[in-house]
């Protein structure tokens, strides 16, 4: 899918689903931008170093209006964030991991890598705190925020 979008010159899109009040994301460049230098240790290709720019994942998702229940104490702690790339690669994070009141992980939805815009290829999930780049997702095409799974039994 990303290949055909890039070939056609069409900007990549990210679909937000799950417990969100709004299902679309406006231009990711509208949020405050952060820049991070990241080194990932890759098992097959050694250390990779890149510079990414983009908004914080938390800021974008919080603006989309997750369906937190204000009557439930700390309701947001039960929410999961599933990120999918066009190549089928997946990563799962907890809301608490990115929430400024808890883990404060500076997870980015990168709109550029090494000053190269990602408009056609799609944004990338960047976890600067990860030593290994296994949760790095290129060409994000879907993000699901979900708090409706059944409790652990």
N, CA, C and O atoms as a GROMACS GRO file, in nm:
protein
  612
    1UNK      N    1   0.082  -0.119   0.000
    1UNK     CA    2   0.000   0.000   0.000
    1UNK      C    3   0.086   0.125   0.000
    1UNK      O    4   0.060   0.216  -0.078
    2UNK      N    5   0.189   0.132   0.084
    2UNK     CA    6   0.275   0.250   0.089
    2UNK      C    7   0.348   0.268  -0.042
    2UNK      O    8   0.366   0.381  -0.087
    3UNK      N    9   0.391   0.158  -0.104
    3UNK     CA   10   0.462   0.167  -0.230
    3UNK      C   11   0.376   0.238  -0.335
    3UNK      O   12   0.424   0.328  -0.404
    4UNK      N   13   0.249   0.199  -0.348
    4UNK     CA   14   0.163   0.260  -0.448
    4UNK      C   15   0.130   0.405  -0.416
    4UNK      O   16   0.119   0.487  -0.507
    5UNK      N   17   0.115   0.438  -0.287
    5UNK     CA   18   0.092   0.577  -0.249
    5UNK      C   19   0.212   0.663  -0.283
    5UNK      O   20   0.196   0.772  -0.337
    6UNK      N   21   0.331   0.615  -0.252
    6UNK     CA   22   0.452   0.691  -0.280
    6UNK      C   23   0.470   0.708  -0.430
    6UNK      O   24   0.507   0.816  -0.476
    7UNK      N   25   0.445   0.602  -0.507
    7UNK     CA   26   0.459   0.610  -0.651
    7UNK      C   27   0.361   0.709  -0.712
    7UNK      O   28   0.393   0.778  -0.809
    8UNK      N   29   0.242   0.717  -0.654
    8UNK     CA   30   0.140   0.808  -0.706
    8UNK      C   31   0.158   0.950  -0.653
    8UNK      O   32   0.089   1.042  -0.697
    9UNK      N   33   0.252   0.969  -0.559
    9UNK     CA   34   0.273   1.102  -0.502
    9UNK      C   35   0.168   1.142  -0.402
    9UNK      O   36   0.153   1.261  -0.373
   10UNK      N   37   0.094   1.046  -0.349
   10UNK     CA   38  -0.012   1.073  -0.253
   10UNK      C   39   0.043   1.066  -0.112
   10UNK      O   40   0.117   0.974  -0.079
   11UNK      N   41   0.008   1.163  -0.029
   11UNK     CA   42   0.055   1.164   0.110
   11UNK      C   43  -0.002   1.044   0.184
   11UNK      O   44  -0.120   1.009   0.170
   12UNK      N   45   0.084   0.980   0.263
   12UNK     CA   46   0.040   0.866   0.344
   12UNK      C   47  -0.056   0.913   0.453
   12UNK      O   48  -0.049   1.027   0.498
   13UNK      N   49  -0.145   0.825   0.495
   13UNK     CA   50  -0.244   0.858   0.596
   13UNK      C   51  -0.236   0.758   0.710
   13UNK      O   52  -0.200   0.642   0.691
   14UNK      N   53  -0.272   0.805   0.830
   14UNK     CA   54  -0.277   0.720   0.949
   14UNK      C   55  -0.420   0.715   0.996
   14UNK      O   56  -0.484   0.820   1.013
   15UNK      N   57  -0.471   0.596   1.019
   15UNK     CA   58  -0.607   0.578   1.068
   15UNK      C   59  -0.601   0.555   1.219
   15UNK      O   60  -0.530   0.465   1.265
   16UNK      N   61  -0.673   0.636   1.296
   16UNK     CA   62  -0.684   0.617   1.440
   16UNK      C   63  -0.815   0.546   1.469
   16UNK      O   64  -0.921   0.588   1.422
   17UNK      N   65  -0.808   0.436   1.547
   17UNK     CA   66  -0.929   0.362   1.581
   17UNK      C   67  -0.926   0.324   1.728
   17UNK      O   68  -0.826   0.345   1.797
   18UNK      N   69  -1.034   0.268   1.774
   18UNK     CA   70  -1.044   0.224   1.912
   18UNK      C   71  -1.124   0.322   1.995
   18UNK      O   72  -1.222   0.379   1.948
   19UNK      N   73  -1.080   0.340   2.118
   19UNK     CA   74  -1.153   0.425   2.211
   19UNK      C   75  -1.114   0.572   2.193
   19UNK      O   76  -1.059   0.635   2.283
   20UNK      N   77  -1.144   0.624   2.075
   20UNK     CA   78  -1.114   0.763   2.042
   20UNK      C   79  -1.241   0.834   2.002
   20UNK      O   80  -1.326   0.778   1.933
   21UNK      N   81  -1.254   0.959   2.044
   21UNK     CA   82  -1.371   1.037   2.010
   21UNK      C   83  -1.364   1.083   1.864
   21UNK      O   84  -1.468   1.104   1.801
   22UNK      N   85  -1.245   1.098   1.812
   22UNK     CA   86  -1.224   1.143   1.675
   22UNK      C   87  -1.138   1.040   1.605
   22UNK      O   88  -1.042   0.989   1.665
   23UNK      N   89  -1.168   1.006   1.481
   23UNK     CA   90  -1.098   0.897   1.415
   23UNK      C   91  -0.995   0.939   1.312
   23UNK      O   92  -0.938   0.853   1.244
   24UNK      N   93  -0.968   1.069   1.296
   24UNK     CA   94  -0.867   1.113   1.201
   24UNK      C   95  -0.766   1.203   1.270
   24UNK      O   96  -0.795   1.265   1.372
   25UNK      N   97  -0.648   1.209   1.213
   25UNK     CA   98  -0.542   1.296   1.264
   25UNK      C   99  -0.520   1.407   1.163
   25UNK      O  100  -0.504   1.381   1.044
   26UNK      N  101  -0.520   1.531   1.209
   26UNK     CA  102  -0.484   1.643   1.121
   26UNK      C  103  -0.336   1.633   1.092
   26UNK      O  104  -0.268   1.544   1.144
   27UNK      N  105  -0.288   1.718   1.013
   27UNK     CA  106  -0.146   1.717   0.976
   27UNK      C  107  -0.058   1.709   1.102
   27UNK      O  108  -0.067   1.794   1.190
   28UNK      N  109   0.028   1.608   1.109
   28UNK     CA  110   0.113   1.588   1.226
   28UNK      C  111   0.209   1.706   1.250
   28UNK      O  112   0.262   1.722   1.359
   29UNK      N  113   0.229   1.784   1.150
   29UNK     CA  114   0.316   1.902   1.166
   29UNK      C  115   0.249   2.013   1.244
   29UNK      O  116   0.314   2.111   1.279
   30UNK      N  117   0.120   2.001   1.272
   30UNK     CA  118   0.048   2.103   1.349
   30UNK      C  119   0.083   2.099   1.497
   30UNK      O  120   0.066   2.199   1.568
   31UNK      N  121   0.132   1.985   1.545
   31UNK     CA  122   0.170   1.973   1.686
   31UNK      C  123   0.311   2.025   1.706
   31UNK      O  124   0.389   2.033   1.610
   32UNK      N  125   0.346   2.062   1.828
   32UNK     CA  126   0.484   2.103   1.856
   32UNK      C  127   0.581   1.991   1.816
   32UNK      O  128   0.558   1.874   1.847
   33UNK      N  129   0.687   2.029   1.747
   33UNK     CA  130   0.783   1.933   1.696
   33UNK      C  131   0.901   1.916   1.792
   33UNK      O  132   0.949   2.013   1.851
   34UNK      N  133   0.946   1.794   1.805
   34UNK     CA  134   1.066   1.761   1.883
   34UNK      C  135   1.167   1.698   1.789
   34UNK      O  136   1.130   1.634   1.690
   35UNK      N  137   1.292   1.718   1.819
   35UNK     CA  138   1.396   1.653   1.741
   35UNK      C  139   1.481   1.567   1.835
   35UNK      O  140   1.522   1.614   1.942
   36UNK      N  141   1.507   1.442   1.795
   36UNK     CA  142   1.590   1.352   1.876
   36UNK      C  143   1.692   1.284   1.787
   36UNK      O  144   1.666   1.250   1.672
   37UNK      N  145   1.810   1.264   1.844
   37UNK     CA  146   1.913   1.182   1.780
   37UNK      C  147   1.905   1.045   1.845
   37UNK      O  148   1.906   1.034   1.968
   38UNK      N  149   1.897   0.941   1.764
   38UNK     CA  150   1.874   0.806   1.814
   38UNK      C  151   1.981   0.712   1.760
   38UNK      O  152   2.019   0.719   1.644
   39UNK      N  153   2.028   0.623   1.847
   39UNK     CA  154   2.117   0.514   1.807
   39UNK      C  155   2.048   0.383   1.840
   39UNK      O  156   2.013   0.358   1.956
   40UNK      N  157   2.027   0.300   1.739
   40UNK     CA  158   1.967   0.169   1.759
   40UNK      C  159   2.073   0.063   1.733
   40UNK      O  160   2.146   0.072   1.635
   41UNK      N  161   2.081  -0.035   1.821
   41UNK     CA  162   2.170  -0.148   1.800
   41UNK      C  163   2.092  -0.258   1.730
   41UNK      O  164   2.002  -0.319   1.788
   42UNK      N  165   2.126  -0.281   1.605
   42UNK     CA  166   2.056  -0.381   1.525
   42UNK      C  167   2.137  -0.509   1.520
   42UNK      O  168   2.258  -0.506   1.497
   43UNK      N  169   2.072  -0.622   1.543
   43UNK     CA  170   2.141  -0.752   1.546
   43UNK      C  171   2.203  -0.786   1.410
   43UNK      O  172   2.308  -0.848   1.406
   44UNK      N  173   2.139  -0.746   1.301
   44UNK     CA  174   2.186  -0.784   1.168
   44UNK      C  175   2.274  -0.679   1.100
   44UNK      O  176   2.355  -0.713   1.015
   45UNK      N  177   2.258  -0.551   1.138
   45UNK     CA  178   2.330  -0.447   1.064
   45UNK      C  179   2.410  -0.352   1.153
   45UNK      O  180   2.455  -0.247   1.106
   46UNK      N  181   2.427  -0.385   1.278
   46UNK     CA  182   2.507  -0.300   1.367
   46UNK      C  183   2.431  -0.178   1.416
   46UNK      O  184   2.308  -0.174   1.411
   47UNK      N  185   2.505  -0.080   1.464
   47UNK     CA  186   2.443   0.041   1.518
   47UNK      C  187   2.400   0.135   1.407
   47UNK      O  188   2.476   0.163   1.314
   48UNK      N  189   2.278   0.182   1.417
   48UNK     CA  190   2.221   0.279   1.322
   48UNK      C  191   2.197   0.409   1.396
   48UNK      O  192   2.141   0.409   1.506
   49UNK      N  193   2.237   0.520   1.338
   49UNK     CA  194   2.217   0.652   1.398
   49UNK      C  195   2.134   0.738   1.304
   49UNK      O  196   2.163   0.750   1.185
   50UNK      N  197   2.028   0.799   1.360
   50UNK     CA  198   1.941   0.886   1.281
   50UNK      C  199   1.892   1.001   1.367
   50UNK      O  200   1.897   0.996   1.490
   51UNK      N  201   1.846   1.104   1.299
   51UNK     CA  202   1.786   1.220   1.364
   51UNK      C  203   1.640   1.226   1.316
   51UNK      O  204   1.612   1.231   1.197
   52UNK      N  205   1.549   1.224   1.413
   52UNK     CA  206   1.406   1.224   1.382
   52UNK      C  207   1.342   1.353   1.433
   52UNK      O  208   1.384   1.408   1.535
   53UNK      N  209   1.240   1.400   1.361
   53UNK     CA  210   1.162   1.515   1.404
   53UNK      C  211   1.014   1.479   1.394
   53UNK      O  212   0.971   1.417   1.297
   54UNK      N  213   0.938   1.519   1.497
   54UNK     CA  214   0.794   1.494   1.494
   54UNK      C  215   0.732   1.525   1.629
   54UNK      O  216   0.802   1.555   1.725
   55UNK      N  217   0.600   1.516   1.635
   55UNK     CA  218   0.531   1.540   1.762
   55UNK      C  219   0.537   1.418   1.853
   55UNK      O  220   0.562   1.306   1.807
   56UNK      N  221   0.512   1.440   1.980
   56UNK     CA  222   0.503   1.329   2.075
   56UNK      C  223   0.376   1.249   2.046
   56UNK      O  224   0.270   1.306   2.022
   57UNK      N  225   0.388   1.118   2.049
   57UNK     CA  226   0.273   1.029   2.031
   57UNK      C  227   0.163   1.064   2.130
   57UNK      O  228   0.045   1.069   2.093
   58UNK      N  229   0.200   1.089   2.255
   58UNK     CA  230   0.101   1.122   2.358
   58UNK      C  231   0.020   1.245   2.320
   58UNK      O  232  -0.102   1.245   2.335
   59UNK      N  233   0.085   1.350   2.271
   59UNK     CA  234   0.016   1.474   2.236
   59UNK      C  235  -0.088   1.450   2.126
   59UNK      O  236  -0.200   1.498   2.134
   60UNK      N  237  -0.048   1.375   2.024
   60UNK     CA  238  -0.139   1.348   1.911
   60UNK      C  239  -0.259   1.265   1.958
   60UNK      O  240  -0.373   1.298   1.925
   61UNK      N  241  -0.233   1.160   2.033
   61UNK     CA  242  -0.342   1.072   2.077
   61UNK      C  243  -0.432   1.140   2.180
   61UNK      O  244  -0.553   1.122   2.177
   62UNK      N  245  -0.373   1.219   2.270
   62UNK     CA  246  -0.455   1.290   2.370
   62UNK      C  247  -0.548   1.388   2.300
   62UNK      O  248  -0.662   1.405   2.342
   63UNK      N  249  -0.500   1.453   2.194
   63UNK     CA  250  -0.584   1.546   2.119
   63UNK      C  251  -0.696   1.475   2.044
   63UNK      O  252  -0.801   1.534   2.018
   64UNK      N  253  -0.675   1.347   2.010
   64UNK     CA  254  -0.777   1.270   1.940
   64UNK      C  255  -0.892   1.229   2.031
   64UNK      O  256  -0.995   1.182   1.984
   65UNK      N  257  -0.876   1.248   2.163
   65UNK     CA  258  -0.985   1.225   2.256
   65UNK      C  259  -1.009   1.082   2.297
   65UNK      O  260  -1.118   1.030   2.273
   66UNK      N  261  -0.912   1.015   2.358
   66UNK     CA  262  -0.937   0.878   2.406
   66UNK      C  263  -1.059   0.874   2.498
   66UNK      O  264  -1.087   0.972   2.568
   67UNK      N  265  -1.129   0.764   2.498
   67UNK     CA  266  -1.253   0.751   2.576
   67UNK      C  267  -1.228   0.714   2.721
   67UNK      O  268  -1.284   0.616   2.771
   68UNK      N  269  -1.145   0.792   2.790
   68UNK     CA  270  -1.123   0.767   2.932
   68UNK      C  271  -1.252   0.795   3.009
   68UNK      O  272  -1.323   0.890   2.979
   69UNK      N  273  -1.280   0.712   3.108
   69UNK     CA  274  -1.398   0.729   3.192
   69UNK      C  275  -1.360   0.813   3.314
   69UNK      O  276  -1.287   0.766   3.400
   70UNK      N  277  -1.409   0.939   3.322
   70UNK     CA  278  -1.371   1.026   3.433
   70UNK      C  279  -1.420   0.975   3.568
   70UNK      O  280  -1.370   1.017   3.673
   71UNK      N  281  -1.519   0.884   3.567
   71UNK     CA  282  -1.570   0.830   3.693
   71UNK      C  283  -1.481   0.718   3.748
   71UNK      O  284  -1.492   0.682   3.865
   72UNK      N  285  -1.394   0.664   3.664
   72UNK     CA  286  -1.306   0.556   3.707
   72UNK      C  287  -1.168   0.613   3.738
   72UNK      O  288  -1.104   0.674   3.653
   73UNK      N  289  -1.125   0.594   3.860
   73UNK     CA  290  -0.996   0.645   3.904
   73UNK      C  291  -0.884   0.584   3.818
   73UNK      O  292  -0.876   0.462   3.801
   74UNK      N  293  -0.799   0.669   3.765
   74UNK     CA  294  -0.683   0.628   3.684
   74UNK      C  295  -0.724   0.540   3.565
   74UNK      O  296  -0.651   0.448   3.529
   75UNK      N  297  -0.837   0.568   3.505
   75UNK     CA  298  -0.888   0.486   3.396
   75UNK      C  299  -0.788   0.474   3.281
   75UNK      O  300  -0.779   0.369   3.217
   76UNK      N  301  -0.714   0.580   3.255
   76UNK     CA  302  -0.623   0.579   3.140
   76UNK      C  303  -0.512   0.474   3.152
   76UNK      O  304  -0.448   0.440   3.052
   77UNK      N  305  -0.489   0.422   3.272
   77UNK     CA  306  -0.384   0.323   3.290
   77UNK      C  307  -0.416   0.187   3.230
   77UNK      O  308  -0.327   0.103   3.215
   78UNK      N  309  -0.543   0.164   3.194
   78UNK     CA  310  -0.580   0.034   3.136
   78UNK      C  311  -0.575   0.036   2.984
   78UNK      O  312  -0.605  -0.066   2.920
   79UNK      N  313  -0.538   0.149   2.924
   79UNK     CA  314  -0.541   0.162   2.778
   79UNK      C  315  -0.410   0.116   2.715
   79UNK      O  316  -0.301   0.139   2.767
   80UNK      N  317  -0.424   0.049   2.601
   80UNK     CA  318  -0.311   0.004   2.521
   80UNK      C  319  -0.308   0.079   2.389
   80UNK      O  320  -0.412   0.122   2.340
   81UNK      N  321  -0.190   0.094   2.332
   81UNK     CA  322  -0.171   0.162   2.204
   81UNK      C  323  -0.105   0.061   2.109
   81UNK      O  324   0.008   0.017   2.133
   82UNK      N  325  -0.176   0.024   2.004
   82UNK     CA  326  -0.122  -0.068   1.904
   82UNK      C  327  -0.089   0.012   1.778
   82UNK      O  328  -0.175   0.083   1.725
   83UNK      N  329   0.034   0.001   1.732
   83UNK     CA  330   0.080   0.075   1.614
   83UNK      C  331   0.115  -0.026   1.506
   83UNK      O  332   0.184  -0.124   1.532
   84UNK      N  333   0.066  -0.002   1.384
   84UNK     CA  334   0.088  -0.092   1.271
   84UNK      C  335   0.150  -0.017   1.155
   84UNK      O  336   0.106   0.093   1.121
   85UNK      N  337   0.252  -0.077   1.094
   85UNK     CA  338   0.313  -0.021   0.974
   85UNK      C  339   0.255  -0.085   0.850
   85UNK      O  340   0.195  -0.192   0.856
   86UNK      N  341   0.273  -0.018   0.738
   86UNK     CA  342   0.221  -0.070   0.611
   86UNK      C  343   0.282  -0.205   0.575
   86UNK      O  344   0.223  -0.282   0.500
   87UNK      N  345   0.403  -0.234   0.630
   87UNK     CA  346   0.468  -0.361   0.603
   87UNK      C  347   0.422  -0.473   0.697
   87UNK      O  348   0.473  -0.584   0.690
   88UNK      N  349   0.324  -0.443   0.786
   88UNK     CA  350   0.270  -0.542   0.877
   88UNK      C  351   0.342  -0.549   1.011
   88UNK      O  352   0.301  -0.626   1.098
   89UNK      N  353   0.447  -0.470   1.030
   89UNK     CA  354   0.519  -0.468   1.158
   89UNK      C  355   0.429  -0.402   1.263
   89UNK      O  356   0.364  -0.302   1.234
   90UNK      N  357   0.426  -0.458   1.385
   90UNK     CA  358   0.340  -0.409   1.493
   90UNK      C  359   0.423  -0.378   1.616
   90UNK      O  360   0.528  -0.438   1.638
   91UNK      N  361   0.375  -0.285   1.697
   91UNK     CA  362   0.431  -0.259   1.830
   91UNK      C  363   0.316  -0.226   1.923
   91UNK      O  364   0.216  -0.168   1.881
   92UNK      N  365   0.332  -0.263   2.048
   92UNK     CA  366   0.230  -0.239   2.149
   92UNK      C  367   0.293  -0.160   2.264
   92UNK      O  368   0.400  -0.197   2.313
   93UNK      N  369   0.226  -0.052   2.305
   93UNK     CA  370   0.271   0.029   2.418
   93UNK      C  371   0.154   0.045   2.513
   93UNK      O  372   0.038   0.025   2.475
   94UNK      N  373   0.183   0.080   2.636
   94UNK     CA  374   0.076   0.111   2.730
   94UNK      C  375   0.060   0.263   2.733
   94UNK      O  376   0.156   0.336   2.708
   95UNK      N  377  -0.061   0.310   2.763
   95UNK     CA  378  -0.083   0.454   2.777
   95UNK      C  379   0.006   0.509   2.887
   95UNK      O  380   0.062   0.618   2.872
   96UNK      N  381   0.020   0.436   2.997
   96UNK     CA  382   0.102   0.483   3.109
   96UNK      C  383   0.247   0.505   3.067
   96UNK      O  384   0.315   0.591   3.123
   97UNK      N  385   0.295   0.429   2.971
   97UNK     CA  386   0.433   0.443   2.924
   97UNK      C  387   0.458   0.582   2.865
   97UNK      O  388   0.565   0.638   2.884
   98UNK      N  389   0.359   0.639   2.793
   98UNK     CA  390   0.378   0.768   2.727
   98UNK      C  391   0.316   0.885   2.802
   98UNK      O  392   0.344   1.001   2.771
   99UNK      N  393   0.232   0.856   2.901
   99UNK     CA  394   0.161   0.961   2.977
   99UNK      C  395   0.260   1.041   3.062
   99UNK      O  396   0.340   0.981   3.134
  100UNK      N  397   0.256   1.175   3.055
  100UNK     CA  398   0.348   1.259   3.132
  100UNK      C  399   0.334   1.241   3.284
  100UNK      O  400   0.429   1.271   3.357
  101UNK      N  401   0.219   1.193   3.332
  101UNK     CA  402   0.201   1.169   3.475
  101UNK      C  403   0.262   1.037   3.521
  101UNK      O  404   0.268   1.010   3.641
  102UNK      N  405   0.309   0.954   3.427
  102UNK     CA  406   0.361   0.823   3.464
  102UNK      C  407   0.499   0.802   3.399
  102UNK      O  408   0.597   0.857   3.449
  103UNK      N  409   0.508   0.726   3.290
  103UNK     CA  410   0.638   0.693   3.231
  103UNK      C  411   0.707   0.805   3.156
  103UNK      O  412   0.830   0.809   3.148
  104UNK      N  413   0.629   0.896   3.102
  104UNK     CA  414   0.682   1.012   3.026
  104UNK      C  415   0.777   0.974   2.913
  104UNK      O  416   0.865   1.053   2.880
  105UNK      N  417   0.762   0.858   2.854
  105UNK     CA  418   0.851   0.818   2.744
  105UNK      C  419   0.831   0.914   2.628
  105UNK      O  420   0.718   0.937   2.585
  106UNK      N  421   0.940   0.971   2.574
  106UNK     CA  422   0.931   1.069   2.466
  106UNK      C  423   0.914   1.003   2.329
  106UNK      O  424   0.996   1.022   2.239
  107UNK      N  425   0.809   0.925   2.313
  107UNK     CA  426   0.783   0.851   2.189
  107UNK      C  427   0.735   0.949   2.082
  107UNK      O  428   0.642   1.027   2.105
  108UNK      N  429   0.800   0.944   1.966
  108UNK     CA  430   0.765   1.036   1.856
  108UNK      C  431   0.687   0.966   1.747
  108UNK      O  432   0.700   0.846   1.723
  109UNK      N  433   0.604   1.046   1.680
  109UNK     CA  434   0.550   1.011   1.549
  109UNK      C  435   0.631   1.095   1.452
  109UNK      O  436   0.593   1.208   1.420
  110UNK      N  437   0.741   1.041   1.405
  110UNK     CA  438   0.835   1.119   1.325
  110UNK      C  439   0.776   1.155   1.189
  110UNK      O  440   0.717   1.071   1.120
  111UNK      N  441   0.795   1.282   1.151
  111UNK     CA  442   0.753   1.330   1.020
  111UNK      C  443   0.872   1.350   0.928
  111UNK      O  444   0.856   1.378   0.809
  112UNK      N  445   0.995   1.335   0.984
  112UNK     CA  446   1.116   1.339   0.902
  112UNK      C  447   1.225   1.256   0.967
  112UNK      O  448   1.229   1.240   1.090
  113UNK      N  449   1.312   1.202   0.884
  113UNK     CA  450   1.429   1.128   0.930
  113UNK      C  451   1.550   1.189   0.860
  113UNK      O  452   1.555   1.198   0.738
  114UNK      N  453   1.647   1.229   0.940
  114UNK     CA  454   1.768   1.292   0.886
  114UNK      C  455   1.733   1.404   0.788
  114UNK      O  456   1.793   1.416   0.681
  115UNK      N  457   1.637   1.486   0.827
  115UNK     CA  458   1.588   1.602   0.750
  115UNK      C  459   1.516   1.566   0.620
  115UNK      O  460   1.491   1.654   0.538
  116UNK      N  461   1.484   1.439   0.601
  116UNK     CA  462   1.407   1.396   0.484
  116UNK      C  463   1.262   1.378   0.525
  116UNK      O  464   1.233   1.295   0.612
  117UNK      N  465   1.169   1.455   0.464
  117UNK     CA  466   1.027   1.443   0.500
  117UNK      C  467   0.973   1.304   0.470
  117UNK      O  468   1.014   1.239   0.374
  118UNK      N  469   0.880   1.259   0.554
  118UNK     CA  470   0.818   1.128   0.540
  118UNK      C  471   0.674   1.137   0.490
  118UNK      O  472   0.595   1.046   0.512
  119UNK      N  473   0.640   1.247   0.423
  119UNK     CA  474   0.502   1.269   0.378
  119UNK      C  475   0.449   1.156   0.292
  119UNK      O  476   0.333   1.116   0.307
  120UNK      N  477   0.530   1.104   0.202
  120UNK     CA  478   0.483   0.997   0.113
  120UNK      C  479   0.496   0.859   0.176
  120UNK      O  480   0.409   0.774   0.156
  121UNK      N  481   0.602   0.836   0.251
  121UNK     CA  482   0.625   0.705   0.311
  121UNK      C  483   0.541   0.682   0.436
  121UNK      O  484   0.513   0.568   0.471
  122UNK      N  485   0.500   0.790   0.502
  122UNK     CA  486   0.423   0.778   0.626
  122UNK      C  487   0.510   0.801   0.747
  122UNK      O  488   0.632   0.783   0.741
  123UNK      N  489   0.448   0.839   0.859
  123UNK     CA  490   0.525   0.868   0.980
  123UNK      C  491   0.588   0.741   1.036
  123UNK      O  492   0.551   0.629   1.001
  124UNK      N  493   0.686   0.762   1.125
  124UNK     CA  494   0.754   0.650   1.190
  124UNK      C  495   0.739   0.660   1.340
  124UNK      O  496   0.745   0.770   1.396
  125UNK      N  497   0.720   0.547   1.404
  125UNK     CA  498   0.717   0.540   1.550
  125UNK      C  499   0.862   0.530   1.597
  125UNK      O  500   0.935   0.440   1.556
  126UNK      N  501   0.903   0.624   1.684
  126UNK     CA  502   1.041   0.629   1.732
  126UNK      C  503   1.040   0.629   1.884
  126UNK      O  504   0.980   0.717   1.946
  127UNK      N  505   1.107   0.531   1.942
  127UNK     CA  506   1.121   0.521   2.088
  127UNK      C  507   1.268   0.543   2.121
  127UNK      O  508   1.345   0.447   2.126
  128UNK      N  509   1.308   0.669   2.144
  128UNK     CA  510   1.449   0.700   2.166
  128UNK      C  511   1.510   0.626   2.283
  128UNK      O  512   1.631   0.605   2.287
  129UNK      N  513   1.428   0.586   2.379
  129UNK     CA  514   1.478   0.519   2.499
  129UNK      C  515   1.510   0.372   2.475
  129UNK      O  516   1.575   0.309   2.559
  130UNK      N  517   1.465   0.315   2.364
  130UNK     CA  518   1.491   0.174   2.334
  130UNK      C  519   1.633   0.157   2.279
  130UNK      O  520   1.674   0.230   2.189
  131UNK      N  521   1.708   0.063   2.333
  131UNK     CA  522   1.843   0.034   2.286
  131UNK      C  523   1.837  -0.031   2.148
  131UNK      O  524   1.917   0.000   2.060
  132UNK      N  525   1.742  -0.121   2.132
  132UNK     CA  526   1.722  -0.193   2.006
  132UNK      C  527   1.604  -0.127   1.934
  132UNK      O  528   1.511  -0.078   1.998
  133UNK      N  529   1.608  -0.126   1.803
  133UNK     CA  530   1.501  -0.061   1.727
  133UNK      C  531   1.384  -0.150   1.693
  133UNK      O  532   1.312  -0.122   1.596
  134UNK      N  533   1.361  -0.256   1.769
  134UNK     CA  534   1.255  -0.352   1.736
  134UNK      C  535   1.116  -0.290   1.739
  134UNK      O  536   1.028  -0.334   1.665
  135UNK      N  537   1.093  -0.189   1.824
  135UNK     CA  538   0.960  -0.126   1.829
  135UNK      C  539   0.952  -0.005   1.735
  135UNK      O  540   0.850   0.064   1.733
  136UNK      N  541   1.055   0.021   1.658
  136UNK     CA  542   1.052   0.127   1.558
  136UNK      C  543   0.962   0.078   1.444
  136UNK      O  544   0.985  -0.029   1.388
  137UNK      N  545   0.862   0.158   1.410
  137UNK     CA  546   0.768   0.120   1.303
  137UNK      C  547   0.778   0.224   1.192
  137UNK      O  548   0.761   0.343   1.217
  138UNK      N  549   0.807   0.179   1.071
  138UNK     CA  550   0.812   0.268   0.954
  138UNK      C  551   0.678   0.264   0.882
  138UNK      O  552   0.608   0.164   0.884
  139UNK      N  553   0.645   0.375   0.817
  139UNK     CA  554   0.523   0.379   0.736
  139UNK      C  555   0.398   0.345   0.813
  139UNK      O  556   0.318   0.263   0.769
  140UNK      N  557   0.380   0.409   0.930
  140UNK     CA  558   0.262   0.381   1.013
  140UNK      C  559   0.136   0.406   0.931
  140UNK      O  560   0.120   0.512   0.870
  141UNK      N  561   0.046   0.308   0.932
  141UNK     CA  562  -0.082   0.329   0.865
  141UNK      C  563  -0.202   0.313   0.958
  141UNK      O  564  -0.315   0.342   0.919
  142UNK      N  565  -0.177   0.267   1.083
  142UNK     CA  566  -0.288   0.256   1.178
  142UNK      C  567  -0.236   0.262   1.321
  142UNK      O  568  -0.131   0.207   1.354
  143UNK      N  569  -0.314   0.330   1.404
  143UNK     CA  570  -0.288   0.334   1.548
  143UNK      C  571  -0.421   0.307   1.616
  143UNK      O  572  -0.522   0.373   1.588
  144UNK      N  573  -0.421   0.212   1.705
  144UNK     CA  574  -0.543   0.179   1.779
  144UNK      C  575  -0.518   0.203   1.927
  144UNK      O  576  -0.420   0.154   1.984
  145UNK      N  577  -0.608   0.279   1.989
  145UNK     CA  578  -0.604   0.302   2.134
  145UNK      C  579  -0.725   0.229   2.190
  145UNK      O  580  -0.839   0.255   2.149
  146UNK      N  581  -0.700   0.137   2.285
  146UNK     CA  582  -0.808   0.050   2.329
  146UNK      C  583  -0.801   0.025   2.478
  146UNK      O  584  -0.697  -0.016   2.530
  147UNK      N  585  -0.910   0.048   2.547
  147UNK     CA  586  -0.921   0.019   2.689
  147UNK      C  587  -1.032  -0.081   2.715
  147UNK      O  588  -1.068  -0.104   2.830
  148UNK      N  589  -1.086  -0.141   2.610
  148UNK     CA  590  -1.204  -0.226   2.625
  148UNK      C  591  -1.178  -0.374   2.632
  148UNK      O  592  -1.272  -0.454   2.628
  149UNK      N  593  -1.051  -0.414   2.642
  149UNK     CA  594  -1.023  -0.558   2.652
  149UNK      C  595  -1.072  -0.608   2.788
  149UNK      O  596  -1.087  -0.530   2.882
  150UNK      N  597  -1.096  -0.737   2.798
  150UNK     CA  598  -1.143  -0.797   2.922
  150UNK      C  599  -1.030  -0.801   3.023
  150UNK      O  600  -0.913  -0.814   2.987
  151UNK      N  601  -1.066  -0.788   3.148
  151UNK     CA  602  -0.968  -0.793   3.256
  151UNK      C  603  -0.898  -0.928   3.260
  151UNK      O  604  -0.949  -1.027   3.210
  152UNK      N  605  -0.781  -0.931   3.321
  152UNK     CA  606  -0.705  -1.054   3.333
  152UNK      C  607  -0.776  -1.146   3.433
  152UNK      O  608  -0.816  -1.103   3.542
  153UNK      N  609  -0.792  -1.269   3.395
  153UNK     CA  610  -0.855  -1.367   3.484
  153UNK      C  611  -0.770  -1.490   3.498
  153UNK      O  612  -0.808  -1.583   3.569
   0.00000   0.00000   0.00000
